[in-house]
Amino acid sequence: MSWTSRLSLRFALSAVILAAMSVCGCQGPAPMTVWQQRLTDFVSREGNGDPGILREAPGLRSTRSLRPAEVKFSATGIPGSGLFSATRDVQGVLVGLASERGRGHFVFLVGVNEQDSSGNWGVIDIRPISFEVRGNEMYWRVGPERDDLLARYLAAGGSAKGGTTRSNRRSGPFPRPDDVFRMETRNDEVFIEDPRSKVVWSLSLPGVRKSSR
């Protein structure tokens, strides 16, 4: 068999394998899980395990936001599930630090952005995520997916009329340049508000006593 025949066979086999993966519904990595892992790696590599690096690293300061002090951590280029699925980026905005018995919970509002076939970006999921460091480990709490809250957030930006189907989740990527989020704690829960849409996301953090920006 000539080298050109072997090359053609190799490409044919690759196509068959990819098609099989698409048909069987093989899943790509969960975007928010990828974001958590990349943030964990960043804290370990750049901060030697100290999450304070998130507030100190100038490269994490937002360049799109109207608030230049805003800290944002991104995980980009995440493949979706299936052969022709869209690329996804995850953006996490650090909204505050909640203290519990001397331990600090770093609280983010995290959005998953998806690019459509025309190259336009839209947000498809937003939820609160927090972590704390105990010893050499990071412990996470992740809020549930809330399509109702996402619909209200999008509607306040002038889109998503009629619900949050994949076809109308197209208001540009999260966060918007003029987004301002407010965090407070009450009764062991963290509440994150978007004043424009009046949406409030919540996350249970047992033992929380106070919060700071």
N, C-alpha and C positions, 0 to 999 in steps of 0.2 A: 504493500500500500504506500503510495507516495505521500510526501509531507503535506501536500495540499488536500489530499483525501482525508488524512488524519485530522487536519485542522477543521475541515468541514464537518467531520463526524463529531469533533469536540464541541463545536458550536451547536450542532443539532442536539447533542446530549444535554448541554447547558440549557437550551430552550425548553426541552422536555421537563427537566427538573424544575425550572422556574414556573412553568405552566402548572405542574403538579402541585407546587406549593400554593399557587393562587387558587386552584380548584379546591384543595383540601381546607382552605381557610386558615392557613398557618399564620399566626399572629406575629406582628412586629413587636418591638419593645413598647411597654406602656409609657407614654410620654412623661407623665409626672414621676414615674419610677426612675426614668433616665435622669430627670432633673435632680431628684434627690441624690442619686449616686454621684452625679457630677459635682454637686455642691459639697457632698461628703469628701470627695477626692480633693477639691479645691481647699477646703479647710485643713485637711491633713497635709497637703503638699505646701501650700503657701503660708499657713498659719501654724504649722506644727501641732495641729489639733486644737488650736485656740480659735473659736468662732469670732472673736473680736476682730479678726482680719477682715470680716465682711464690712465693718464700718471704717476700716483704715485704708483699704485698698482703693486708690484713686480710679483704677480701671473699672470699678463697679458703680461709680457715680453715673447717673443717667445723663445722657447727652440729648435725649429727645424731650425729656420732661421740662415743664416750666419751673420745676423745683430742682435746681442743680445739686442739692444735698441728698436727693433721693438715691437710695441704694437699690440696685436691681441686679439679680443674678439670672443668667440666661443659659439655656441648653438648646442649641440650634442643630438643624440638619437631621432631625430624628425621622427615620423612615416609618411609614405607616404599614398596616397589614395588607397583604396581597401584592400582586405584581405591579399594578399601575396605581397604587394608592398615593395620596398626596404627602408631601413633606410637611413635617410639623416642627414648630419651634415652641419652647416653653419659656415664659418670662415670669419671674417671681419678684414682686416688690416687697421689700422689707418695711412692714408697717409699724413695728414696735417690738419692745422687749418686755415680756411679762415675767415677774419674779415670783418664784414659789419656793419657800423654805431655803432661801439662799441660792437657789438654782435659777438660771436665766433661760427662758424659752424665747427663742428667736421666732417671731411670727411673720409669715409672708402671706400675701394674697397672690395666688399663682394662676396664670391663664395659659391655656393651650391654644396656639394659633395654627391654622391650617391654610396652606396655599392651594388655590384651585387651579384648574387647567389653564386659566387665563393669566395666572401669575398674581392674582389678587389674594391678599391675606385677610382672614377673618377669625375671630375668636370662637371656639366651640365648647369651651369648658372653663369655668373659674371656680376656685375653691380655696379656702384657707388651709395652710400647712404650717406646722410649727416643729421645731426640734429643740432638744436640750442635750447637753453633753454630760455624761456620767463616766468618769474615768477615761477610757479610750474609745468609748462607744457613743454614737449619736442615736437618740431615741426620738421617733417621729410620731406625730399625730396628723392625720389627714382628714379633712372635712369631706362630706358626701357630695356627689354631683347633684346640682340643683338647677335643672332646666328652667324652672319658674323664675329664679333669681337672675339667671343669665338673660332670659327674655326681657326682663325689666331693665337690666343694665344696657342691653342693646337698644331697646326702644327709646331710652333717654338720649341716645346718640343719633336717633332719627332712622333706625332700621329695625329689622326683625319683626315687621308687621305680620300678624297671623301666627306667631309662635316661633320656635327655634328649630326649624328643619334645617338640614344641611344646606339647602339652597338659599336660605335668607340669613345665615350667620355671616354676614359680610359687612362689617362696620369698620374694617381696618384692624390691625393687630392690637392686642392688649399688651401693656396699658396704653390708653390714649395720652397724647402729650399733656393735656390739661387735667388728667385725672388727679384727684386729691382724696386720699383715703384716711379715715380717722379710726383709731383703735381705742377701746376702753375695755375694762374687765369688770364683771359683776357676777357674784355668786359662782365663782370657779369657772366662768366662761369668758372667752374672749369674743368681742363683737367688733367687726370691721364694717364701717359704713362708707358708702359712696354717696356723698351729699346730693349730687345731681339727680341720681335715679331714686334716692331714698332706699336703696337696697342695703340690707344688713346681713352679712355672713357671720356665722357663729361657729365656735370650736370649743369643745370642753377641755379644760386644763385643770384637773383636780388640784386643789390647794393653792390656786393663784391668789395673790393678795394685792398686788398693785401692778401698774403698767407705766411704761415710759416710752417716749418717742426716741 
